């Protein structure tokens, strides 16, 4: 089935960012193959990461099929859009089945994107990664490519109002591929984590100083910002999860 919606949305996004004077700085896109299956492991700091994380693939004339939680596909508006893009629904209660679907797409030569932290990082640092990315890449026998975004959290993220005002910088860094074998997913995941943390440090360091002055809410505490620490962010995540469970239980009464 030919892609119709996805290229139109990419073109519209490029126009939107151009008009908004969003300075997108990409590095390492050559690590993404022009053809054949590959899995992109992307950090997650905002609600617009799906859009920005597709840019490196687009530079290589490719469309990225992202794995997203099933709830997005259940939405009457978002669901049809996600399906029209060829994205992959992830049912967290049936993770193995979702992994099989992603692996099959990769074997067919698709470029697939995954957020191995599973949820947005409130600290804006790399949370502990799930092993799914390494396991899927090994299963499909494709390269696992780390991708790090920085600056998207300034537009739309958890606990802060949206800000789509003009003149922002977004940095996208693509690292060298890993080649998981499946013999030790935890070791492969640890290596992926280390590489993503290195890329993130490079992105934060390269970001224009005038756009992230000391004390900025979007800057990690370890870099002089006022964002929650990893431990504080974990506590906030746990509280959010409890509240979500309480709301769900209340609806069943």
N, C-alpha and C positions, 0 to 999 in steps of 0.2 A: 504494500500500500504506500503510495507516494506521500512524502511529508509536505503538507501545505501550510498548516497553522504555525508550526515551529519556526521556519525561516522568516515568516512575516513578523512574528513576535521579536525575533532577534534583530531584524532591521528596525523595528519600531523602538526597541530598547536602545540601540546605537544612536538613533536620532534623538531620543529623550536625553541620553547622557551628553550628547554633543551640545544640545541646546542648554542643558544645565551646567555646562562647563565642568563636567566631571572628568578629572584627569586620571584615566586608567593606565597604570604602568605595569606592564607584564614582562616577566622574565622567565626563560627556560621553556617556552612553549614548544621548542623543537624536541623536547623529550616525549611529546605525545606523537605516536605514530600516525602517519597519513592514512593508513589502512590497517585492518586487523583489530581484534579485540584487545582492549586495555581497560583497566579499572582505575579510576581516579579517586583517591582518598582525600577528601576536602575537610578542612576545619570548619566549624559552625559557630558564627558569632552574630548572625542576623537573619531576619526573615527574607532578605533579598539575596542570600547566598546562592540560591538555585540559579538566579539570573547571572550573577557575576561569575560563578564557577563554570558556566557554559562558554565563557569568552575564550579560554585557552583552546578548547576544541574547535571553536569557530575559526580561530586563527589558522588551524590546520585543515580548514574546510570540512569539519565534521560536526555532527550533532551529538550531544551528550544525553544519554538516557539516565535520569536520576532515580535512585531508589528513595521512596518517600512513604511515610506511615499511611496505613490504610485509611485513617480518618480523613485525610486530604482528598482521597478518591471518593469517599462517601459524600462529600459536600456536593450539593446539586449544581453549584457553579464551577468550583474548582475541579471536581471529578472529571467532567467531560474534557476540560482543557488539558489536564494531566494525561488523560488517555490519548488525546489527539497528538500529544508530544511524544508518545511512546514511552513515557516514564513507567517505573516498575513499582507496583503496590507492595508494601511490606506489612504483613500482619505479624505483630510482635508475639502473638500467641502461637504462631506457626512459622517460626523463624527459618526452619530448615527448608520449608517449601519455598519461601521467598528467595532464599539463597540459591535454590535450584533454578528458579526462573531467571535470576540474574546471571548465573553461570551459563545457562543456555543462550541468553542474549550475547554474552561475551564470545561463546564458541561460534556464533553466527557472524562475528566480526564487528559487533557494536562497541561503541565507546560508552562505558557505564560510569556513573558517578555515585559515590556513597559518602555519607557523613559518619565516620566511625565513632564519633563521640556520642552519636544518637540524638542528643539534644543540644540546644544553644548553650554555649559557655558564657555564663554571667561574668566570669573573671576575665574573659577574652583571651585566656591562656588555653593551651591544649589540655582538655580533660583526659582522664584515663580512657584509652581507646578500647573498643570491643574487638574481639578477634575475628569477627565476621568478614572484614575486608580481606585479611590474609587468607582465610579459608576459602572464600569465593575465588580469589585470584588463583590459588593453588588448584582448586577443583577444575577451573576452566583452562588452566595452563596459559595464563596471560600475565603481562607485566602489571605490577601494582605501582601507581605513580602518585607520589605525595603532591598535594596542591594546597597552598596557604593563601588566604585572603586577609587583607587588613584595610580597614576604613569603612567597610560596609555597615559596621555596628553604629556608625554615626548617623545613618539614615533611618534604620528601623530595627530595634532589638527589644529584648525583654526589659521591663521595668522603666522604660524611657519613652517619651513621646516621639512620634515620627518627625523626621526632619529631612525633607527632600529639597531643601534650599540649595542654591547653586554654589559652585566653586569648592568642590571637595575632591580629595585625592583618594583613589583606591589602588592598592598594590596587590598584584596577583603573582605569586611565585610558584613555579613548577619545578620539582626536584627530579633527580635521576631515578629511574625505575628500580623497584625491587623485584625479585623473582622468587616468590614463595614456592616451596616444594610440597608443603603440607605435612612435613615430618615434625615440625615444631611451630605451630601457629602462634604460640605465646612469644617465642623468640622473634618471629617475623614481625609480630605486632609491636614488640619493644623497639625493634629497629625502625619501624615506621614512625612510632612516637618520637624517637630521637631525631629523625630527619625532619619531621614536621615542626618540632620545637626549634630546631636550628633555622629552618626557613622563616618561622614566625619571628624569631629574634632579628633576623636580617631585615624583614619587612618593617618591623617597628623602628629599628635603627635608621632605616632609609627614609622613613616617612618625614615629610616636611615639618620641621620643628615648630614653625609658626601655627601649624594646624593641630598640634597636640602639646600645648604648654603644660608644665608641671601642674598636677592637680586635676587634669581633665578626667571626666567620668568615664570616658571610653579608653583610658590608658590603664593597663594593669598596675597594681600597687607596687610590684617589683620594679617598675620602670618610672616610678614617681607619680603615678596617677592615683585616682581615688576609687577605681573599680574594686569590687570585692576580691578578697584573696580566694584561692582555690577552695580553702576550707570554708570560708564564709559563703561562697557560692554554692557549695555542696549542701550546706544547711538550708539555704533558700530553696534549692531544688527539692529537698526532702519535704519542706513545708508546703511547697506547691503541689507535690505529689499527694500529700495527705489531704489537702483541700479538694483536689480533683476527685479523689476517692470518696470523700464525704458527699460531694455534690452528686456523684453517680449513685451512691447509696440512697440519698434522699429522693432521687427521681424514681427509684424502684418501690418506694413506699406507697 
